């Protein structure tokens, strides 16, 4: 090793690494830990920009609207599923099961959106896409049922809210 430089031995080829910057708080230090780490690992963390207050407001508004639409859809689907005769035809059984599944998916999505803990954005995207697709399938099924127009509308509203929130995540 040369003075001020170190060589990586764990790499297949010999790679010269830049000298380590002065540790924070050490002699010759003119910056804090963030600057020290940035000098040690250039390019990390990736350039992050702070959202404007309007972007943050829009994000929270879309998230709340989606959670509210999911709650209303879950309620409408649960009510509609309870009105279907459990001893009915195979078609009635499909409507009932799909209504129950939609209610459960929407309820779970609402809980994810209402949690305060930090969540992986990709997990939220998958959850929203799943909720959106189940709601659209349920709406199409409810369209075939007499008297289920309001439940179908709630499903479409929820699917639209999920789509809108997905756009705000982009």
Beta strands, then each sheet from edge to edge (+ up, - down):
strand 1: 6-8
strand 2: 15-17
sheet 1: 1+ 2-
end
